[in-house]
């Protein structure tokens, strides 16, 4: 078979795997908590919107757009990237292989005339599609939930005459790349480990202590590059000794283009490694 024929076959197989897995990912009952986690930030934001939308006549409105921009940056970087997307990607990507083993259905893929590398790519793209739709969509919806109470004129000035649109694009891009970075790591964990929760716990600790690490080691993480993409620096805690200070990255961020390239390189390296290891993947349901 020629290279073009091989590529055409692999492409059809990848799309077939994606169609099968997307139905499982989007409509699985055990994945309901992922939706709740993804759209959790909208709850306090909508509450904030309802409270602030109609100040009493003559009252002083201390809620400024600039304050809300900083609050949004804090929620997005403290909770959304570090908690919601992290654990959401764990639930989506780790189950692409390990979940199939628990359901005793992975052997159908392994018995099919499909290269293991194609299987890994197809499953990763299906998980990435679901994660981007869920978490990228939520990131976009968080903007109106947070800022709509400021009024049409101010929001138009912020979004189209000011930095609002570029902020929204940056947050969406950060959410997408978080899905790429964490997704590749958790898919590899599902391929390489019997219980992916242990490497996930190790990764969570590593990402959490990032603020303690030397400058070079900070860059061996996903969260450092994601922070570099976010348009607003993480709000500093009010006082030293605050536990939130442990999550603040206190070195200069990398240029956005460098952060994007490095995240894609990390994900690509991990996926190649997982694909090579998947060649030796064997089914042993009796020992799981």
Secondary structure in CASP SS format (residue, H / E / C, confidence):
PFRMAT SS
TARGET T0000
AUTHOR 0000-0000-0000
METHOD secondary structure of the structure
MODEL  1
X C 1.00
X C 1.00
X H 1.00
X H 1.00
X H 1.00
X H 1.00
X H 1.00
X H 1.00
X H 1.00
X H 1.00
X H 1.00
X H 1.00
X H 1.00
X H 1.00
X H 1.00
X H 1.00
X H 1.00
X H 1.00
X H 1.00
X H 1.00
X H 1.00
X H 1.00
X H 1.00
X H 1.00
X H 1.00
X H 1.00
X H 1.00
X C 1.00
X H 1.00
X H 1.00
X H 1.00
X H 1.00
X H 1.00
X H 1.00
X H 1.00
X H 1.00
X H 1.00
X H 1.00
X C 1.00
X C 1.00
X H 1.00
X H 1.00
X H 1.00
X H 1.00
X H 1.00
X H 1.00
X H 1.00
X H 1.00
X H 1.00
X H 1.00
X H 1.00
X H 1.00
X C 1.00
X C 1.00
X C 1.00
X C 1.00
X C 1.00
X C 1.00
X C 1.00
X C 1.00
X C 1.00
X C 1.00
X C 1.00
X C 1.00
X H 1.00
X H 1.00
X H 1.00
X H 1.00
X H 1.00
X H 1.00
X H 1.00
X H 1.00
X H 1.00
X H 1.00
X H 1.00
X H 1.00
X H 1.00
X H 1.00
X H 1.00
X H 1.00
X H 1.00
X H 1.00
X H 1.00
X H 1.00
X H 1.00
X H 1.00
X H 1.00
X H 1.00
X H 1.00
X H 1.00
X H 1.00
X H 1.00
X H 1.00
X H 1.00
X H 1.00
X H 1.00
X H 1.00
X H 1.00
X H 1.00
X H 1.00
X H 1.00
X H 1.00
X C 1.00
X C 1.00
X C 1.00
X H 1.00
X H 1.00
X H 1.00
X H 1.00
X H 1.00
X H 1.00
X C 1.00
X C 1.00
X C 1.00
X C 1.00
X H 1.00
X H 1.00
X H 1.00
X H 1.00
X H 1.00
X H 1.00
X H 1.00
X H 1.00
X H 1.00
X H 1.00
X H 1.00
X H 1.00
X H 1.00
X H 1.00
X H 1.00
X H 1.00
X H 1.00
X H 1.00
X H 1.00
X H 1.00
X H 1.00
X H 1.00
X H 1.00
X H 1.00
X H 1.00
X H 1.00
X H 1.00
X H 1.00
X H 1.00
X H 1.00
X H 1.00
X H 1.00
X H 1.00
X H 1.00
X H 1.00
X C 1.00
X H 1.00
X H 1.00
X H 1.00
X H 1.00
X H 1.00
X H 1.00
X H 1.00
X H 1.00
X H 1.00
X H 1.00
X C 1.00
X C 1.00
X H 1.00
X H 1.00
X H 1.00
X H 1.00
X H 1.00
X H 1.00
X H 1.00
X H 1.00
X H 1.00
X H 1.00
X H 1.00
X H 1.00
X H 1.00
X H 1.00
X H 1.00
X H 1.00
X H 1.00
X H 1.00
X H 1.00
X H 1.00
X H 1.00
X H 1.00
X H 1.00
X H 1.00
X H 1.00
X H 1.00
X H 1.00
X H 1.00
X H 1.00
X C 1.00
X C 1.00
X C 1.00
X H 1.00
X H 1.00
X H 1.00
X H 1.00
X H 1.00
X H 1.00
X H 1.00
X H 1.00
X H 1.00
X H 1.00
X H 1.00
X H 1.00
X H 1.00
X C 1.00
X H 1.00
X H 1.00
X H 1.00
X C 1.00
X C 1.00
X H 1.00
X H 1.00
X H 1.00
X H 1.00
X C 1.00
X C 1.00
X C 1.00
X C 1.00
X H 1.00
X H 1.00
X H 1.00
X H 1.00
X H 1.00
X H 1.00
X H 1.00
X C 1.00
X C 1.00
X C 1.00
X C 1.00
X C 1.00
X C 1.00
X C 1.00
X C 1.00
X C 1.00
X C 1.00
X C 1.00
X C 1.00
X C 1.00
X H 1.00
X H 1.00
X H 1.00
X H 1.00
X H 1.00
X C 1.00
X C 1.00
X C 1.00
X C 1.00
X C 1.00
X C 1.00
X C 1.00
X C 1.00
X H 1.00
X H 1.00
X H 1.00
X H 1.00
X H 1.00
X H 1.00
X H 1.00
X H 1.00
X H 1.00
X H 1.00
X H 1.00
X H 1.00
X H 1.00
X H 1.00
X H 1.00
X H 1.00
X H 1.00
X H 1.00
X H 1.00
X H 1.00
X H 1.00
X H 1.00
X H 1.00
X C 1.00
X C 1.00
X C 1.00
X C 1.00
X C 1.00
X C 1.00
X H 1.00
X H 1.00
X H 1.00
X C 1.00
END
